[in-house]
Amino acid sequence: MKLDAKDKKILECLHESGRAKVSELSKKTKIQRDSIKYRLQRLVSRNILRGLLPRVNYTILGFPLLYRIDVNIASSDLEKETQLLGFLEFFPRVVYVEKITGKWDLSIVIAAKTNHDFDDVLKEIRSKYGDIIKDYEISTISRIVKWWDYRGLL
């Protein structure tokens, strides 16, 4: 779907301040409030705007370490893979999971308080799903440089 200039302005403002009120968006974009409301509803109904993600400072929350685990799934058992994905989706320290193609099948990001804390999380995952995890590689995320910035796509 093509977005017009007004929709693009609204999305750019939301990227900068996802909690902006309609009145603030109206002021920044110079688009009338009723039009902002209508356009936001339309963006949601067309599934373009599916929610707004906060940029969380994990360090302030007490989790200064972020690890990425890239995983190869050994089994073609879809039921076990679905169970693993469900487990990861609701595991409190897992902050991001994506199913990918290429060398790895999954990429998982885990927030941890300490290295020992991360080891405990990894042990729990491996103890429950080690039978379908063929291989994995761990990386430490030292800094997030760009966070889901869609503005270049507008």
Z-matrix of the N, CA and C atoms (Angstrom, degrees):
N
C 1 1.446
C 2 1.521 1 109.11
N 3 1.290 2 115.90 1 136.47
C 4 1.465 3 121.72 2 176.67
C 5 1.522 4 109.54 3 -82.71
N 6 1.307 5 115.22 4 138.12
C 7 1.460 6 121.09 5 175.14
C 8 1.522 7 108.59 6 -103.57
N 9 1.307 8 115.74 7 141.20
C 10 1.458 9 118.25 8 176.07
C 11 1.536 10 109.08 9 -87.03
N 12 1.311 11 115.58 10 175.84
C 13 1.468 12 121.43 11 -175.37
C 14 1.534 13 112.07 12 -59.88
N 15 1.333 14 117.16 13 -35.89
C 16 1.473 15 120.10 14 -178.94
C 17 1.531 16 110.99 15 -68.40
N 18 1.332 17 116.17 16 -43.71
C 19 1.471 18 119.34 17 177.64
C 20 1.531 19 110.35 18 -61.31
N 21 1.318 20 116.26 19 -41.21
C 22 1.467 21 120.67 20 179.52
C 23 1.529 22 110.93 21 -62.60
N 24 1.321 23 116.65 22 -42.40
C 25 1.477 24 120.45 23 178.20
C 26 1.525 25 110.98 24 -60.95
N 27 1.334 26 115.56 25 -43.05
C 28 1.470 27 119.94 26 -179.92
C 29 1.525 28 110.23 27 -62.70
N 30 1.331 29 117.06 28 -45.90
C 31 1.468 30 120.69 29 -179.23
C 32 1.527 31 111.35 30 -65.12
N 33 1.321 32 117.09 31 -37.96
C 34 1.469 33 120.11 32 177.46
C 35 1.528 34 110.85 33 -63.39
N 36 1.312 35 116.75 34 -41.88
C 37 1.470 36 120.23 35 177.67
C 38 1.525 37 111.11 36 -65.29
N 39 1.320 38 117.03 37 -40.72
C 40 1.463 39 120.17 38 178.56
C 41 1.524 40 111.18 39 -65.30
N 42 1.328 41 116.72 40 -32.51
C 43 1.461 42 119.73 41 177.20
C 44 1.531 43 110.35 42 -63.44
N 45 1.307 44 115.91 43 -40.45
C 46 1.464 45 120.80 44 -179.88
C 47 1.523 46 111.70 45 -73.75
N 48 1.326 47 116.76 46 -37.83
C 49 1.455 48 120.88 47 -177.62
C 50 1.526 49 108.86 48 -146.07
N 51 1.317 50 115.62 49 89.03
C 52 1.454 51 121.73 50 -176.34
C 53 1.518 52 114.49 51 -63.59
N 54 1.322 53 116.78 52 -19.19
C 55 1.461 54 120.31 53 -179.10
C 56 1.529 55 112.53 54 -98.59
N 57 1.319 56 116.06 55 12.22
C 58 1.472 57 119.69 56 -178.53
C 59 1.523 58 110.24 57 -62.04
N 60 1.301 59 115.29 58 139.73
C 61 1.468 60 121.58 59 176.88
C 62 1.518 61 108.70 60 -80.89
N 63 1.311 62 114.78 61 161.73
C 64 1.466 63 120.89 62 179.66
C 65 1.529 64 110.02 63 -55.78
N 66 1.330 65 117.11 64 -41.28
C 67 1.472 66 120.00 65 -179.87
C 68 1.533 67 111.24 66 -62.46
N 69 1.349 68 117.02 67 -38.72
C 70 1.470 69 120.36 68 178.17
C 71 1.526 70 110.97 69 -68.28
N 72 1.328 71 116.02 70 -41.60
C 73 1.465 72 119.37 71 178.06
C 74 1.521 73 110.31 72 -62.48
N 75 1.312 74 115.94 73 -40.55
C 76 1.458 75 120.86 74 179.25
C 77 1.523 76 110.78 75 -61.24
N 78 1.315 77 115.12 76 -44.12
C 79 1.466 78 120.40 77 -178.75
C 80 1.539 79 111.12 78 -65.09
N 81 1.343 80 116.33 79 -45.39
C 82 1.466 81 120.51 80 -177.02
C 83 1.528 82 112.63 81 -70.18
N 84 1.331 83 116.78 82 -35.70
C 85 1.468 84 120.17 83 -175.44
C 86 1.522 85 113.33 84 -95.44
N 87 1.337 86 116.11 85 -14.35
C 88 1.470 87 121.93 86 -175.50
C 89 1.543 88 111.10 87 62.81
N 90 1.330 89 114.37 88 34.33
C 91 1.466 90 121.72 89 176.07
C 92 1.524 91 106.86 90 -112.37
N 93 1.329 92 117.14 91 138.25
C 94 1.458 93 120.72 92 -177.34
C 95 1.533 94 111.01 93 -59.94
N 96 1.343 95 114.42 94 148.43
C 97 1.471 96 121.00 95 -176.80
C 98 1.524 97 112.79 96 -57.08
N 99 1.320 98 117.47 97 -45.02
C 100 1.469 99 120.57 98 179.72
C 101 1.526 100 111.21 99 -60.92
N 102 1.315 101 115.34 100 -37.48
C 103 1.459 102 119.77 101 178.56
C 104 1.531 103 110.84 102 -68.75
N 105 1.335 104 116.47 103 -38.47
C 106 1.472 105 120.64 104 176.52
C 107 1.528 106 109.31 105 -60.56
N 108 1.321 107 117.18 106 -48.98
C 109 1.471 108 121.43 107 179.59
C 110 1.526 109 110.70 108 -57.17
N 111 1.316 110 116.23 109 -48.64
C 112 1.462 111 121.17 110 -179.20
C 113 1.526 112 110.76 111 -60.30
N 114 1.323 113 116.21 112 -46.12
C 115 1.460 114 120.59 113 -177.15
C 116 1.533 115 111.56 114 -66.93
N 117 1.320 116 117.22 115 -38.43
C 118 1.472 117 120.08 116 176.83
C 119 1.531 118 110.23 117 -63.33
N 120 1.320 119 116.78 118 -44.79
C 121 1.471 120 120.28 119 178.06
C 122 1.528 121 110.76 120 -61.06
N 123 1.312 122 116.33 121 -40.92
C 124 1.468 123 120.20 122 179.37
C 125 1.528 124 111.42 123 -66.83
N 126 1.335 125 117.23 124 -40.80
C 127 1.465 126 120.23 125 178.08
C 128 1.529 127 111.20 126 -63.36
N 129 1.322 128 116.10 127 -36.79
C 130 1.468 129 120.58 128 177.71
C 131 1.530 130 110.06 129 -71.05
N 132 1.321 131 117.79 130 -47.41
C 133 1.472 132 120.74 131 -177.17
C 134 1.524 133 111.91 132 -64.26
N 135 1.311 134 117.88 133 -28.02
C 136 1.472 135 121.74 134 178.09
C 137 1.532 136 111.72 135 -89.79
N 138 1.312 137 115.76 136 5.30
C 139 1.471 138 122.89 137 176.04
C 140 1.528 139 113.03 138 64.95
N 141 1.322 140 116.87 139 23.07
C 142 1.463 141 120.66 140 174.68
C 143 1.523 142 109.01 141 -81.56
N 144 1.298 143 115.73 142 -45.08
C 145 1.466 144 122.22 143 177.60
C 146 1.529 145 106.64 144 -103.58
N 147 1.347 146 115.82 145 106.78
C 148 1.461 147 120.20 146 -174.78
C 149 1.518 148 112.34 147 -105.99
N 150 1.277 149 116.88 148 6.52
C 151 1.452 150 121.90 149 -178.07
C 152 1.511 151 108.37 150 140.62
N 153 1.287 152 115.79 151 171.26
C 154 1.460 153 120.70 152 179.66
C 155 1.516 154 108.07 153 -121.46
N 156 1.319 155 115.62 154 128.32
C 157 1.451 156 120.90 155 -178.59
C 158 1.525 157 110.48 156 -93.98
N 159 1.314 158 117.07 157 128.93
C 160 1.460 159 118.37 158 174.85
C 161 1.527 160 110.08 159 -75.50
N 162 1.299 161 116.40 160 150.19
C 163 1.465 162 121.09 161 172.58
C 164 1.514 163 106.87 162 -95.19
N 165 1.310 164 115.35 163 99.10
C 166 1.457 165 122.13 164 -173.34
C 167 1.526 166 110.29 165 -84.42
N 168 1.322 167 115.70 166 136.09
C 169 1.459 168 121.24 167 173.13
C 170 1.529 169 106.86 168 -92.82
N 171 1.326 170 115.80 169 95.27
C 172 1.462 171 121.08 170 -175.43
C 173 1.527 172 112.09 171 -62.70
N 174 1.314 173 117.47 172 -31.71
C 175 1.469 174 120.88 173 179.97
C 176 1.522 175 110.82 174 -61.18
N 177 1.323 176 117.25 175 -45.15
C 178 1.460 177 120.78 176 179.40
C 179 1.526 178 110.70 177 -63.62
N 180 1.328 179 116.80 178 -31.53
C 181 1.466 180 120.79 179 178.22
C 182 1.534 181 112.54 180 -77.94
N 183 1.336 182 116.72 181 -2.64
C 184 1.461 183 120.40 182 177.99
C 185 1.514 184 114.32 183 97.43
N 186 1.329 185 117.16 184 13.13
C 187 1.464 186 121.93 185 179.95
C 188 1.533 187 108.97 186 -124.24
N 189 1.328 188 117.21 187 78.47
C 190 1.463 189 119.93 188 -173.72
C 191 1.527 190 114.80 189 -76.12
N 192 1.334 191 117.49 190 -9.12
C 193 1.459 192 120.12 191 -176.83
C 194 1.521 193 110.79 192 -112.28
N 195 1.326 194 115.58 193 131.03
C 196 1.462 195 121.78 194 173.67
C 197 1.527 196 107.95 195 -119.64
N 198 1.317 197 115.49 196 129.07
C 199 1.459 198 121.75 197 179.21
C 200 1.519 199 108.79 198 -119.42
N 201 1.318 200 115.05 199 142.47
C 202 1.459 201 120.26 200 171.98
C 203 1.524 202 107.61 201 -110.64
N 204 1.319 203 115.37 202 129.82
C 205 1.456 204 120.81 203 176.13
C 206 1.522 205 107.27 204 -116.03
N 207 1.323 206 116.04 205 119.64
C 208 1.457 207 120.93 206 173.59
C 209 1.519 208 106.77 207 -96.84
N 210 1.330 209 116.72 208 132.00
C 211 1.459 210 122.13 209 -169.15
C 212 1.527 211 110.91 210 -126.75
N 213 1.336 212 114.93 211 139.06
C 214 1.461 213 121.98 212 167.72
C 215 1.513 214 107.93 213 -103.86
N 216 1.313 215 115.63 214 131.20
C 217 1.457 216 121.95 215 177.97
C 218 1.529 217 107.94 216 -90.97
N 219 1.331 218 116.77 217 127.31
C 220 1.463 219 121.87 218 -177.05
C 221 1.516 220 112.06 219 -80.93
N 222 1.274 221 116.34 220 -32.32
C 223 1.457 222 120.89 221 -171.59
C 224 1.513 223 111.17 222 -97.84
N 225 1.306 224 114.86 223 146.77
C 226 1.461 225 118.42 224 171.91
C 227 1.527 226 109.55 225 -96.08
N 228 1.317 227 115.55 226 17.76
C 229 1.466 228 122.15 227 178.74
C 230 1.531 229 108.46 228 -77.59
N 231 1.327 230 115.83 229 101.16
C 232 1.464 231 120.73 230 -176.41
C 233 1.517 232 112.31 231 -62.56
N 234 1.320 233 118.05 232 -31.66
C 235 1.459 234 121.18 233 -179.80
C 236 1.536 235 110.61 234 -64.76
N 237 1.334 236 116.46 235 -44.75
C 238 1.472 237 119.50 236 179.32
C 239 1.528 238 111.05 237 -67.53
N 240 1.322 239 116.22 238 -38.72
C 241 1.464 240 119.71 239 178.42
C 242 1.520 241 110.04 240 -64.25
N 243 1.317 242 117.18 241 -40.98
C 244 1.457 243 121.85 242 177.56
C 245 1.523 244 110.75 243 -62.97
N 246 1.335 245 117.06 244 -39.47
C 247 1.468 246 120.95 245 176.93
C 248 1.522 247 110.54 246 -63.49
N 249 1.330 248 117.33 247 -43.21
C 250 1.470 249 121.21 248 177.97
C 251 1.523 250 110.56 249 -60.84
N 252 1.323 251 117.02 250 -46.29
C 253 1.467 252 120.18 251 -179.79
C 254 1.526 253 110.90 252 -62.84
N 255 1.317 254 117.32 253 -39.86
C 256 1.465 255 120.91 254 177.48
C 257 1.517 256 111.40 255 -64.37
N 258 1.327 257 116.62 256 -40.64
C 259 1.465 258 121.33 257 177.54
C 260 1.528 259 110.05 258 -61.57
N 261 1.334 260 116.39 259 -47.76
C 262 1.465 261 120.79 260 -178.58
C 263 1.530 262 111.74 261 -64.74
N 264 1.322 263 115.98 262 -36.89
C 265 1.470 264 120.30 263 -178.66
C 266 1.523 265 111.57 264 -60.20
N 267 1.313 266 116.87 265 -35.41
C 268 1.465 267 119.90 266 -175.55
C 269 1.525 268 113.97 267 -107.65
N 270 1.337 269 117.62 268 4.47
C 271 1.460 270 120.57 269 177.87
C 272 1.529 271 108.18 270 -77.30
N 273 1.333 272 117.92 271 123.08
C 274 1.472 273 120.76 272 -170.69
C 275 1.529 274 115.57 273 -56.93
N 276 1.300 275 119.65 274 -36.06
C 277 1.466 276 120.97 275 -176.75
C 278 1.518 277 113.55 276 -82.29
N 279 1.316 278 117.46 277 -12.85
C 280 1.461 279 121.03 278 177.94
C 281 1.527 280 107.35 279 -82.80
N 282 1.329 281 115.82 280 116.81
C 283 1.462 282 119.78 281 -176.70
C 284 1.531 283 112.90 282 -102.26
N 285 1.324 284 116.42 283 -11.25
C 286 1.467 285 119.08 284 -178.18
C 287 1.522 286 108.99 285 -161.45
N 288 1.322 287 116.23 286 137.63
C 289 1.465 288 122.13 287 175.56
C 290 1.516 289 107.51 288 -141.07
N 291 1.320 290 116.25 289 135.22
C 292 1.457 291 119.22 290 172.86
C 293 1.514 292 109.30 291 -139.80
N 294 1.310 293 114.81 292 142.26
C 295 1.456 294 122.28 293 175.56
C 296 1.525 295 105.36 294 -91.03
N 297 1.323 296 116.82 295 127.67
C 298 1.461 297 120.75 296 -172.04
C 299 1.527 298 110.58 297 -129.75
N 300 1.311 299 115.58 298 168.56
C 301 1.456 300 121.58 299 174.11
C 302 1.518 301 108.08 300 -114.25
N 303 1.317 302 116.48 301 164.60
C 304 1.454 303 120.83 302 -178.73
C 305 1.516 304 110.04 303 111.44
N 306 1.311 305 116.11 304 -144.58
C 307 1.471 306 121.10 305 -177.25
C 308 1.523 307 112.17 306 -63.38
N 309 1.333 308 117.10 307 -33.27
C 310 1.460 309 122.45 308 -176.60
C 311 1.524 310 110.95 309 -116.21
N 312 1.336 311 115.37 310 158.16
C 313 1.463 312 120.83 311 179.91
C 314 1.529 313 112.37 312 -98.97
N 315 1.332 314 116.11 313 -32.04
C 316 1.464 315 121.92 314 -178.58
C 317 1.513 316 109.74 315 -135.17
N 318 1.320 317 115.66 316 149.52
C 319 1.457 318 121.87 317 168.85
C 320 1.521 319 106.41 318 -126.41
N 321 1.332 320 115.49 319 127.42
C 322 1.462 321 122.18 320 -174.19
C 323 1.527 322 107.69 321 -125.35
N 324 1.327 323 117.31 322 135.42
C 325 1.462 324 120.74 323 174.07
C 326 1.522 325 107.96 324 -114.28
N 327 1.335 326 114.37 325 129.94
C 328 1.464 327 121.74 326 -177.38
C 329 1.525 328 109.14 327 -121.55
N 330 1.333 329 116.14 328 133.28
C 331 1.470 330 122.38 329 174.92
C 332 1.527 331 107.40 330 -95.46
N 333 1.329 332 115.74 331 134.77
C 334 1.462 333 119.69 332 -177.99
C 335 1.519 334 111.19 333 -138.96
N 336 1.334 335 115.17 334 151.71
C 337 1.463 336 121.27 335 177.20
C 338 1.519 337 110.83 336 -79.61
N 339 1.328 338 116.14 337 -39.88
C 340 1.464 339 122.42 338 -178.14
C 341 1.526 340 108.68 339 -143.08
N 342 1.329 341 116.26 340 171.04
C 343 1.463 342 120.38 341 174.92
C 344 1.529 343 110.19 342 -61.67
N 345 1.326 344 116.43 343 -39.45
C 346 1.464 345 121.29 344 178.84
C 347 1.539 346 110.34 345 -63.14
N 348 1.303 347 116.51 346 -40.67
C 349 1.462 348 122.18 347 177.26
C 350 1.531 349 109.89 348 -59.31
N 351 1.330 350 116.76 349 -45.54
C 352 1.466 351 120.87 350 177.71
C 353 1.526 352 110.42 351 -61.85
N 354 1.329 353 116.77 352 -44.45
C 355 1.472 354 120.14 353 178.90
C 356 1.525 355 111.25 354 -57.45
N 357 1.325 356 117.51 355 -40.47
C 358 1.467 357 121.28 356 178.35
C 359 1.533 358 111.22 357 -62.33
N 360 1.331 359 115.92 358 -42.17
C 361 1.470 360 120.21 359 179.05
C 362 1.526 361 109.81 360 -64.05
N 363 1.334 362 116.64 361 -46.82
C 364 1.459 363 121.06 362 -179.75
C 365 1.532 364 110.83 363 -61.39
N 366 1.334 365 116.88 364 -41.84
C 367 1.476 366 120.42 365 178.12
C 368 1.521 367 111.25 366 -61.43
N 369 1.315 368 116.76 367 -40.06
C 370 1.459 369 119.27 368 179.68
C 371 1.528 370 111.24 369 -65.43
N 372 1.312 371 116.63 370 -43.16
C 373 1.466 372 120.14 371 178.31
C 374 1.527 373 109.83 372 -62.48
N 375 1.330 374 116.45 373 -46.28
C 376 1.465 375 120.29 374 -178.49
C 377 1.527 376 112.34 375 -67.42
N 378 1.335 377 117.06 376 -33.95
C 379 1.467 378 118.59 377 -179.54
C 380 1.531 379 111.37 378 -68.80
N 381 1.314 380 116.82 379 -32.73
C 382 1.466 381 120.07 380 -178.73
C 383 1.524 382 113.06 381 -88.40
N 384 1.329 383 117.21 382 -31.54
C 385 1.458 384 120.21 383 -172.25
C 386 1.527 385 112.95 384 -130.63
N 387 1.319 386 117.46 385 17.84
C 388 1.462 387 121.31 386 179.47
C 389 1.516 388 113.40 387 -60.47
N 390 1.333 389 116.55 388 -25.82
C 391 1.461 390 119.83 389 -179.07
C 392 1.533 391 112.63 390 -69.97
N 393 1.319 392 118.36 391 -20.77
C 394 1.474 393 119.21 392 178.28
C 395 1.528 394 112.55 393 -111.20
N 396 1.332 395 116.83 394 -3.63
C 397 1.469 396 119.94 395 176.57
C 398 1.529 397 107.92 396 -90.98
N 399 1.330 398 115.03 397 109.49
C 400 1.460 399 121.22 398 -177.41
C 401 1.528 400 111.20 399 -78.31
N 402 1.308 401 115.50 400 -43.37
C 403 1.461 402 121.10 401 -175.93
C 404 1.519 403 107.97 402 -158.79
N 405 1.324 404 116.42 403 157.71
C 406 1.459 405 120.23 404 175.79
C 407 1.519 406 109.76 405 -154.03
N 408 1.318 407 114.57 406 158.42
C 409 1.465 408 121.83 407 177.97
C 410 1.513 409 107.84 408 -135.10
N 411 1.315 410 116.21 409 134.01
C 412 1.466 411 122.08 410 -176.90
C 413 1.526 412 109.68 411 -107.58
N 414 1.317 413 115.42 412 134.63
C 415 1.464 414 122.02 413 173.46
C 416 1.520 415 108.14 414 -128.71
N 417 1.319 416 115.72 415 147.40
C 418 1.456 417 120.42 416 173.01
C 419 1.523 418 107.73 417 -94.33
N 420 1.315 419 116.01 418 130.47
C 421 1.462 420 120.08 419 176.06
C 422 1.522 421 106.52 420 -85.64
N 423 1.325 422 116.14 421 110.66
C 424 1.463 423 119.59 422 -176.41
C 425 1.524 424 112.18 423 -86.61
N 426 1.336 425 116.63 424 -26.85
C 427 1.459 426 120.16 425 -179.42
C 428 1.519 427 108.95 426 -166.27
N 429 1.305 428 116.73 427 135.93
C 430 1.462 429 121.20 428 174.11
C 431 1.520 430 106.89 429 -90.39
N 432 1.298 431 116.16 430 114.64
C 433 1.460 432 121.71 431 -175.29
C 434 1.523 433 111.07 432 -86.15
N 435 1.319 434 116.83 433 -41.61
C 436 1.463 435 121.40 434 -178.43
C 437 1.515 436 107.96 435 -137.04
N 438 1.312 437 115.96 436 132.83
C 439 1.453 438 121.75 437 -174.02
C 440 1.517 439 109.73 438 -116.36
N 441 1.309 440 118.69 439 102.19
C 442 1.456 441 124.60 440 173.12
C 443 1.527 442 112.73 441 35.08
N 444 1.299 443 116.40 442 56.63
C 445 1.463 444 121.78 443 -178.64
C 446 1.521 445 109.35 444 -91.75
N 447 1.303 446 115.97 445 106.38
C 448 1.470 447 122.22 446 -176.87
C 449 1.518 448 111.98 447 -93.21
N 450 1.331 449 118.00 448 -2.33
C 451 1.469 450 119.85 449 -172.07
C 452 1.517 451 113.16 450 -59.55
N 453 1.316 452 118.74 451 -31.21
C 454 1.449 453 121.11 452 178.20
C 455 1.522 454 113.69 453 -69.81
N 456 1.328 455 115.99 454 -13.10
C 457 1.465 456 120.94 455 179.29
C 458 1.521 457 112.91 456 -90.10
N 459 1.320 458 116.11 457 -10.73
C 460 1.468 459 120.07 458 -175.99
C 461 1.518 460 111.36 459 -78.02
